[in-house]
Amino acid sequence: MKPVIGIPAYSVYGAPPGEARRYIISRSYVEAVRAAGGTVIALPASTDPEALRPAYTALAGLLLQGGGDVEAHRYGQADSGKLALVDPERDEAEMLLARWAVEDDLPVLAICRGVQVLNVALGGTLVQDIPSEVEGALVHSPGSAAPRGRPQHPVSVKAGSRLAGALGQGRPLGQLEVNSFHHQAVAEPAPSLEVVARAPDGVIEALERPDRSFVVGVQWHPEEMAASDPAQAALFAAFVAACARRRG
């Protein structure tokens, strides 16, 4: 049986106006997980742990998807006025799931907003807005019109890291080119997380938890590149393989 991977769904308003609010997950994550041999269930957000726990216990892995900004107070800061698409219910649910997963050594792949959620959940902080806070920053958010799978900048991945091992199954790493759609980033990593990739401007691009079987977070969107880049496909393959081992 394929390993079941949970993706927390976020709440949006439907179209046309007047339709009921709905929970969604982006199709590209589902396709990347399926291509790697896993299957997906959606986890609608809730601030009630008892509403989340039954579905969580059925999981072989957790994937935290991208999206809006994390509330600044959750990492001890005031809102700078640069935050967008903040969703307190989503923050609460995803941080709870992330803490459970890390505590239980459930495999985690955290993508874009997901790596930020993982970091804050474990005690780290964020850069609220790269353009206004990071001097000499690259363009990390080229706009919604940019092709989702197009590389935007290189990242340097730490040799010997779990991330390097996963990506390297697809091809020799060298300088990895990644896409980029974020205006926030990890500032201070959580004490238990290790920085394993950076952009040329110093912005943190990936974290992992060395004492867990597979807890990896990346700032780019590998799901949008997996169909064309063997290294990104290999990252999903490594995650799903870890989930399969967890399932036993």
Helices and strands as residue ranges (DSSP letters): E 4-13, E 21-24, H 27-35, E 39-44, H 49-56, E 61-64, G 72-75, H 88-104, E 108-111, H 113-121, E 126-127, H 130-133, E 153-157, H 162-167, E 176-178, E 185-186, E 194-198, E 204-208, E 215-218, G 222-224, H 230-247
